[in-house]
């Protein structure tokens, strides 16, 4: 042998790259769907269980194949996640609904539900509420799972096949 010929078949290379990009796009979408569902499951498991409204509002939301979100769809989710500082006043109906769900009633028969509600509202106003994170543990769970899941998904999608 007195020569080596390197002949690049550019059409075959372009076709291969196009197939690879499509495989990566599809695999990325599958990976993100899986990771967002992992996040939903962890967030739901981490929510305080005073009522299921918050838990049931957590879902995966896909904006595009490469953009997914885990969202808690109730207006008070941030207050549960981060807690509140002093000074916030809980609306009467929200407080009464919470008290009913929790089964909170006055110990003293001379005290009305409205009186008890005011006492609780005043305590929250003066002290705030503690943080009860549920999205942060979900984020940490996703960060921990992402590398191994990505390796699994992309390894199978980009497996080199010989003829």
N, C-alpha and C positions, 0 to 999 in steps of 0.2 A: 504494500500500500504506500503510495507516494503522495497522496493528497487527501485532505478532509474537506468535504463540501458541507457548508452550513447554509441551508436553504430554508428561510422562514416563510412558511405559508401564512401570510397575514390574514387571509380570509378565514382560515381555520382558527387562528388565534383570536380574531375578533368574535367569531361565533362562540368560542369557548368562554371568552370574557363576558359576553352578553348572557350566556347561560349561567355563569358564575354570579353575575350581578343579580339576576332574577332569583337564583337560589338564595343569595344573601338577603335580598329584600323579603322574600317569603319566610325565611328562617328568622330574620329580625322580627317580623310581625308576630310569628309564633312565640318567640322568646319573650317579647314584651307583653303579649297576652298572658302568658304563663306567670311572669313576674308580677304583673298587676293583680292577677287573681291571688297569688301568694300574699301580696300586700293587703288585699281585701280580707282574706281569711285571718291574717294576723291582727289587723286593726279591729275586726269584729270580735276576735277573742280577747282583745285588750280593753274593750270599752267597759266603763262601769255599767252595771246592769240595773240601774234604777228603773229604766223602762227600755223597751226595745226600739223605740223610735230612732234613736241615734244609731244603734247597731244596724237596723234595717235600712238606714239611709246610706250606708257605706257601700260603694260600688266601684267597679272599674269603668272608666270612660275612655273610649278610643277616639281620638281626634283624627288620626291618620294611621297608616300601617306602622309608622315609626314614632308615633307620639301617643302615649297612653298616660292616664292619670288614675289615681285612687282618690276618690272624693267622699267626704262626709256631707250629705246634702241637707243638713238642718242648720238653721241660723245660729244655734248656740254651740256648735261643735268646737269652735275655737276657744270658747270660755271653758269648756270641759278639758280640752287639751292643755291649755296654758294657765288655767285658773284665772281668777279675777283679783284685782286690787281692791282696796277700800273705795267706797263711794258709789258703787252701782246699786240701783234699786231694781229688784226683780218685780216685773208686772204682776198684779194681783192674780189674774187668771192663770198665768204660768205657774205661780207659786201654789195656788189651790190644786191645779192639775197634778203637780209633782207630789204634793202632800197626799192626794187621793191614791196615786199609783203606789207610793211608799207605805200607805196605810197609817199615816201619821194623824193622830187625833189628840185632843187635849187630855191630859191626865186629870185635870181639875174640872169637875162638871160645871163650875161657874164660868169657865173660860170658853168662849166661842171659837169656832174654826177661824174666824176673821181675826180674833185677838191673837191666837197662836201664829197665824200667818204673819201678822205684824211683828211679833217677837222674832220670828225666823228672818224676816226681811231686814229687820234692824241689825241682827247679828251679821248677816251677809254684808249689809251696808258698812258696818264698822270694821269687819275683819276680812271681807272678801271670801273667796272660795279657793281651796287648794287645787293645784294642777293634777289632772288624772290623764296622763298621756296615753294615747292609743295610736296616733299616727306615727309618732316618733319610733315606737317599737316596730311598727310595720316597715318604716323606712330602713331601720337597722336590719330587719329580717331580709328585705329585698337586697340590700348591699351584701349581706353574707351569702345569699343564694345565687346572686347574679353570675359570679365567675364560673362556678361549676356548671350551672345550667347553660351558660353561653358556650362553654367548651363542648358540652354534650350536643347541643343543637347544631353548632357550626361544624363540629367534627363530622357529624353524619351528613350534613348538607354539602360539605366541600371535600368529601372523600374522593381521593384520586383513584380512578379506575383505569386499569390497563387492559389492553386488548390482546 
